[in-house]
Structures are given as C-alpha cells and as structure tokens.
Amino acid sequence: MGSLQAQKRADIANYPRLKHSLGMGAGFTTGYGLSYRYTPSEWGFQVNFAPYKVKNFEQYSFGVSFLYELVRLKSTSLYLYEGNHFLYKKEQDVVINYSPIYVPIMGTVEQSFWNNGIGFGVSALASENVSFDIMAGYALYNNLSEIKPTIEGAFYFKF
C-alpha cells in the first residue's frame, strides 16, 4: 500500500507544470482586472490590473500577490497567498462652497487605498488548460486601518 502512494506522489511530481497563466481576477487584496500568474516552482506571483477612464471619472486597480504551493495534486492545488492591492479613484464633481455664500463649483475628488491580505487558495483544473481559483483569508483594508475577512477569485488559461 505504501509503495502505491509513493508511486502516486511521484506521478504527480512528474506531471508537467504549466508555468504561465492569463485570465481575469477579482479580489479585495489581489486587485481586479486582467490577471497574469507565473508559477515556475512552488513559489509564484500574480499581477492584476484594470484601468478605467471615462469623461469625469477614472479608476485604476493594481494588485501584486505572492503564492506558495503547499499541496499539488494532478488537478488541484492548495496554496498560501499574500495580496497587495492599490486602488486609485479620481472624479470631477460639483463641490459646494458654503462660505460666504452657497456656491457650487466643479472640483476634483481623489481617493487612494491600499489593502493587504493573507490566506489560503485552491486552484482546480476545469480542463487541461483552464483553472478556477478561489482564495480566502484576512485583510487589512483602507490603508491598513480595518481588519476583515476577504475573498478573492480568478479563472485562467494556463500555458
């Protein structure tokens, strides 16, 4: 029985690792938008980016996450992740000036946030080259001023 399990582990270890992944991701600590993941070994990283700009509003999400694979099976893996998400918003809007009289003027409102989190993730292959990931853990939100649970997700084409 023990040699059968050892052979199964050896087969998994020899299963080809697809190092590159491209897809879409969304999370409070990993960022959201287009996503690229590189996992050459048990260590890897992920980058998410989403620019959005219209007439009076712009928003940019940029996330960098670090990954460490704990368990690797043929069609699933369990990993630790540490996510860093920077979110920037800029909007032109009517600002009310109350002194000395009520005067509406156009103004610019800018906001930026940094969220950081850590947790566990599971990656599951839907086919040979398509995977779905879900991650959950705890995060520091709003420039590290609040602690709350977090959830992240992604789907990738692996090559």
C-alpha positions as MATLAB code, in Angstrom:
seq = 'MGSLQAQKRADIANYPRLKHSLGMGAGFTTGYGLSYRYTPSEWGFQVNFAPYKVKNFEQYSFGVSFLYELVRLKSTSLYLYEGNHFLYKKEQDVVINYSPIYVPIMGTVEQSFWNNGIGFGVSALASENVSFDIMAGYALYNNLSEIKPTIEGAFYFKF';
ca = [
       0.000    0.000    0.000;
       2.826    2.431    0.911;
       4.623    1.886   -2.406;
       1.384    2.633   -4.304;
       1.054    6.001   -2.531;
       4.728    6.761   -3.184;
       4.236    5.940   -6.875;
       1.151    8.199   -6.994;
       3.158   11.103   -5.474;
       5.964   10.504   -7.977;
       3.443   10.572  -10.859;
       2.063   13.909   -9.619;
       5.547   15.339   -9.193;
       6.300   14.365  -12.807;
       3.042   15.868  -14.065;
       4.048   18.836  -16.247;
       3.733   22.207  -14.528;
       2.222   24.899  -16.750;
       4.137   27.970  -15.563;
       2.173   30.795  -17.189;
      -1.488   31.703  -16.708;
      -3.538   34.513  -18.238;
      -7.106   35.396  -17.298;
      -9.309   37.554  -15.092;
      -9.121   38.003  -11.346;
     -11.029   39.912   -8.703;
     -10.329   40.431   -5.053;
     -10.103   42.973   -2.293;
      -6.408   42.246   -1.666;
      -5.293   40.831   -5.027;
      -6.812   43.574   -7.186;
      -9.090   43.032  -10.139;
      -8.995   43.001  -13.911;
      -6.670   41.263  -16.330;
      -4.527   38.779  -14.464;
      -1.165   37.153  -15.157;
       0.244   34.409  -12.944;
       3.736   32.895  -13.094;
       4.473   29.725  -11.077;
       7.807   28.173  -12.095;
       8.018   26.144   -8.863;
       6.136   26.069   -5.567;
       6.800   29.848   -5.399;
       4.983   32.167   -7.757;
       3.389   35.572   -8.216;
       0.255   37.088   -9.698;
      -0.378   40.571  -11.140;
      -3.877   42.045  -11.690;
      -4.528   45.340  -13.455;
      -7.674   47.218  -14.507;
      -7.611   50.751  -15.925;
     -10.956   52.504  -16.339;
     -11.426   56.066  -17.589;
     -14.472   57.965  -18.852;
     -15.183   61.688  -19.178;
     -15.266   62.742  -15.485;
     -14.119   59.577  -13.742;
     -11.045   57.375  -13.684;
     -10.126   54.364  -11.597;
      -7.061   52.121  -11.560;
      -6.704   48.812   -9.740;
      -3.245   47.281   -9.430;
      -2.544   44.124   -7.451;
       0.578   42.057   -6.816;
       0.308   38.777   -4.938;
       2.846   36.194   -3.855;
       1.988   32.489   -3.837;
       3.432   29.410   -2.152;
       2.099   25.987   -3.128;
       1.530   23.697   -0.131;
      -0.040   20.656   -1.856;
      -0.035   19.770   -5.541;
      -2.267   17.087   -6.982;
      -2.965   16.259  -10.613;
      -5.979   18.579  -10.989;
      -5.945   20.738   -7.832;
      -3.527   22.555   -5.597;
      -3.633   24.268   -2.216;
      -1.513   27.359   -1.657;
      -0.833   30.283    0.654;
      -1.125   33.771   -0.775;
      -0.193   37.282    0.294;
      -2.015   40.000   -1.654;
      -1.334   43.714   -2.115;
      -3.925   45.898   -3.829;
      -3.607   49.598   -4.657;
      -6.815   51.319   -5.812;
      -6.854   54.896   -7.132;
     -10.012   56.896   -7.988;
     -10.329   60.402   -9.386;
     -13.634   62.109  -10.131;
     -14.664   65.574  -11.234;
     -17.818   66.555   -9.431;
     -19.737   69.535   -8.135;
     -18.285   70.705   -4.818;
     -20.306   73.081   -2.658;
     -18.509   76.059   -1.167;
     -20.593   77.380    1.755;
     -18.580   80.436    2.700;
     -19.509   83.186    2.489;
     -22.460   82.055    0.349;
     -23.660   78.821   -1.255;
     -21.577   78.464   -4.449;
     -21.414   75.221   -6.453;
     -18.107   74.801   -8.292;
     -16.517   71.964  -10.236;
     -13.882   70.188   -8.198;
     -11.785   67.063   -8.278;
     -12.092   64.356   -5.651;
      -9.195   61.901   -5.406;
      -9.032   58.741   -3.284;
      -6.413   56.044   -2.960;
      -6.472   52.861   -0.908;
      -4.041   50.106   -0.117;
      -5.290   46.705    1.050;
      -3.078   43.842    2.198;
      -4.135   40.280    2.977;
      -3.035   36.735    3.612;
      -4.857   33.438    3.313;
      -5.288   30.106    1.559;
      -6.220   29.421   -2.038;
      -7.392   26.433   -4.046;
      -6.791   26.057   -7.768;
      -8.869   23.490   -9.664;
      -8.433   22.499  -13.296;
     -11.657   22.580  -15.317;
      -9.773   21.166  -18.301;
      -6.136   20.637  -19.236;
      -5.530   24.379  -19.678;
      -8.337   26.133  -17.766;
      -8.340   26.623  -13.998;
     -10.560   28.297  -11.440;
      -9.122   29.727   -8.241;
     -10.758   30.779   -5.012;
      -8.879   32.374   -2.133;
      -9.977   33.392    1.349;
      -8.272   34.866    4.374;
      -7.945   38.037    6.388;
      -7.055   41.506    5.194;
      -6.111   44.976    6.300;
      -8.363   47.407    4.392;
      -8.462   51.164    3.722;
      -4.778   51.919    4.114;
      -4.404   49.210    6.758;
      -6.937   50.768    9.151;
      -9.511   47.910    9.302;
      -9.200   44.120    9.671;
     -11.857   41.945    7.965;
     -12.223   38.613    6.158;
     -11.561   38.636    2.441;
     -12.378   36.504   -0.575;
     -10.725   36.513   -3.988;
     -11.298   34.611   -7.216;
      -9.873   34.109  -10.690;
     -10.045   31.986  -13.795;
      -7.062   31.311  -16.031;
      -5.913   29.853  -19.295;
      -2.677   28.018  -18.476;
       0.206   27.588  -20.909;
];
